[in-house]
Amino acid sequence: MNHRLNLAELQRIKQWHVDHREDHPLEYHLWDGVLTVWLLGWMGWLPAVVIDAFWALPLCVAGITLPRFYVNWRERAHRAHRLRCDWLG
């Protein structure tokens, strides 16, 4: 289960959402939100260190790991037949 995501996997999932955005608009926007928070985490850790805003570092780490947790959660829900995820590889 502990699915590790690389950039190619993130791109594959994003492309599925773009291709199916008419049929699954909520999933499309939710994945965009996940990627936005992921990017904010990567872009925010260095400024947080530079300006001594160490309180922000846990938020950055949470943002960086959000896509992996989201995909793992969706995978568990799919396997439990609570949610269908056609984009799982």
Residue frames as qw, qx, qy, qz and C-alpha x, y, z in Angstrom:
[[0.000, 0.880, 0.475, 0.000, 0.00, 0.00, 0.00],
 [0.319, -0.769, 0.056, 0.551, 2.62, 2.56, 0.93],
 [0.655, 0.607, 0.323, 0.314, 2.69, 3.78, -2.68],
 [0.366, -0.521, 0.148, 0.756, 5.68, 6.00, -3.53],
 [0.485, 0.816, 0.311, -0.035, 4.98, 8.61, -6.17],
 [0.478, -0.200, 0.298, 0.802, 7.46, 9.95, -8.66],
 [0.187, 0.459, -0.086, -0.864, 6.89, 12.80, -11.10],
 [0.226, 0.046, -0.790, -0.568, 5.87, 10.43, -13.89],
 [0.150, -0.407, -0.893, 0.120, 3.17, 8.92, -11.67],
 [0.045, 0.567, 0.356, -0.742, 1.91, 12.38, -10.66],
 [0.201, 0.340, -0.419, -0.818, 1.78, 13.34, -14.35],
 [0.178, -0.140, -0.920, -0.321, -0.07, 10.14, -15.27],
 [0.066, -0.544, -0.753, 0.365, -2.71, 10.79, -12.62],
 [0.085, 0.550, 0.067, -0.828, -2.99, 14.46, -13.64],
 [0.173, 0.173, -0.656, -0.714, -3.39, 13.49, -17.29],
 [0.118, -0.362, -0.922, -0.069, -6.21, 11.08, -16.40],
 [0.013, -0.629, -0.522, 0.575, -7.98, 13.89, -14.54],
 [0.117, 0.451, -0.256, -0.847, -7.54, 16.28, -17.47],
 [0.160, -0.002, -0.839, -0.521, -8.86, 13.68, -19.91],
 [0.280, -0.462, -0.838, -0.073, -11.91, 12.98, -17.71],
 [0.057, -0.101, -0.360, 0.926, -12.61, 16.42, -16.22],
 [0.454, -0.147, -0.319, -0.819, -16.07, 16.57, -17.87],
 [0.716, -0.255, -0.619, -0.200, -17.14, 13.31, -16.21],
 [0.697, -0.439, -0.427, 0.374, -15.36, 13.84, -12.86],
 [0.151, 0.799, -0.046, 0.580, -15.12, 17.61, -12.17],
 [0.602, -0.768, 0.127, -0.178, -14.84, 17.24, -8.39],
 [0.901, -0.197, 0.171, 0.346, -11.95, 14.79, -8.68],
 [0.568, 0.573, 0.081, 0.585, -10.29, 17.08, -11.22],
 [0.098, -0.845, 0.107, -0.515, -10.41, 20.09, -8.88],
 [0.788, -0.599, 0.138, -0.038, -9.50, 18.03, -5.83],
 [0.876, 0.038, 0.114, 0.467, -6.36, 16.70, -7.53],
 [0.331, 0.708, -0.008, 0.624, -5.46, 20.25, -8.58],
 [0.447, -0.820, 0.119, -0.336, -5.78, 21.27, -4.93],
 [0.908, -0.341, 0.140, 0.197, -3.57, 18.39, -3.83],
 [0.732, 0.317, 0.089, 0.597, -0.91, 19.37, -6.37],
 [0.034, 0.841, -0.020, 0.540, -1.14, 23.03, -5.36],
 [0.648, -0.728, 0.173, -0.139, -0.55, 22.19, -1.69],
 [0.918, -0.052, 0.140, 0.367, 2.30, 19.86, -2.74],
 [0.519, 0.573, 0.038, 0.633, 3.94, 22.68, -4.69],
 [0.261, -0.862, 0.082, -0.426, 3.44, 25.15, -1.83],
 [0.847, -0.507, 0.131, 0.092, 5.17, 22.68, 0.49],
 [0.816, 0.138, 0.134, 0.545, 8.18, 22.39, -1.81],
 [0.295, 0.676, 0.064, 0.672, 8.37, 26.12, -2.44],
 [0.393, -0.831, -0.039, -0.392, 7.80, 27.12, 1.18],
 [0.866, -0.399, -0.153, 0.260, 10.35, 25.17, 3.19],
 [0.617, 0.179, -0.067, 0.763, 13.39, 27.23, 2.17],
 [0.066, -0.625, -0.021, -0.778, 11.81, 30.66, 2.84],
 [0.719, -0.634, -0.187, -0.214, 10.52, 29.28, 6.17],
 [0.829, -0.226, -0.136, 0.493, 14.08, 28.37, 7.17],
 [0.417, 0.379, 0.010, 0.826, 15.54, 31.65, 5.92],
 [0.220, -0.592, -0.005, -0.776, 13.08, 33.85, 7.83],
 [0.057, 0.133, -0.826, 0.545, 13.15, 31.60, 10.92],
 [0.681, -0.081, 0.029, -0.727, 9.50, 30.64, 10.57],
 [0.085, 0.219, -0.971, 0.040, 10.12, 27.14, 11.87],
 [0.500, 0.218, 0.615, -0.570, 6.46, 26.80, 12.80],
 [0.655, 0.508, -0.135, -0.543, 5.76, 26.53, 9.03],
 [0.118, 0.436, -0.872, -0.186, 8.07, 23.56, 8.44],
 [0.356, 0.128, 0.903, -0.206, 5.53, 20.92, 9.59],
 [0.559, 0.620, 0.269, -0.481, 3.00, 22.48, 7.21],
 [0.350, 0.660, -0.544, -0.382, 5.52, 22.26, 4.37],
 [0.092, -0.226, 0.970, 0.016, 6.26, 18.61, 5.15],
 [0.487, 0.366, 0.699, -0.375, 2.52, 17.87, 5.26],
 [0.524, 0.696, -0.045, -0.489, 2.11, 19.54, 1.87],
 [0.183, 0.555, -0.764, -0.274, 5.00, 17.63, 0.37],
 [0.118, -0.052, 0.989, -0.066, 3.57, 14.27, 1.51],
 [0.545, 0.293, 0.338, -0.709, -0.09, 15.07, 0.69],
 [0.639, 0.357, -0.455, -0.508, -0.19, 13.42, -2.79],
 [0.313, 0.184, -0.929, 0.077, 1.12, 10.14, -1.40],
 [0.197, 0.140, 0.767, -0.594, -1.40, 10.15, 1.45],
 [0.573, 0.347, 0.047, -0.741, -4.23, 11.08, -0.92],
 [0.586, 0.310, -0.660, -0.352, -3.41, 8.29, -3.37],
 [0.167, 0.079, -0.942, 0.281, -3.05, 5.77, -0.52],
 [0.365, 0.213, 0.553, -0.718, -6.42, 6.85, 0.93],
 [0.646, 0.365, -0.187, -0.643, -8.12, 6.55, -2.48],
 [0.442, 0.278, -0.842, -0.135, -6.50, 3.15, -3.04],
 [0.049, 0.043, 0.888, -0.456, -7.79, 1.84, 0.29],
 [0.501, 0.328, 0.320, -0.735, -11.28, 3.19, -0.44],
 [0.589, 0.384, -0.497, -0.509, -11.20, 1.60, -3.90],
 [0.315, 0.173, -0.931, 0.055, -10.17, -1.80, -2.53],
 [0.152, 0.191, 0.783, -0.572, -12.92, -1.61, 0.10],
 [0.050, 0.463, 0.757, 0.459, -15.45, -0.86, -2.68],
 [0.088, -0.720, -0.442, 0.528, -16.39, 2.46, -1.10],
 [0.179, 0.832, -0.134, -0.508, -15.04, 4.56, -3.94],
 [0.847, 0.371, 0.292, 0.243, -14.16, 3.84, -7.54],
 [0.158, -0.813, 0.335, 0.450, -10.77, 5.07, -8.76],
 [0.850, 0.501, 0.152, 0.064, -10.18, 4.45, -12.45],
 [0.312, 0.874, -0.336, 0.161, -6.90, 6.35, -12.38],
 [0.647, -0.570, 0.507, -0.002, -5.14, 3.91, -10.05],
 [0.399, 0.618, -0.632, -0.243, -2.27, 2.23, -11.84]]
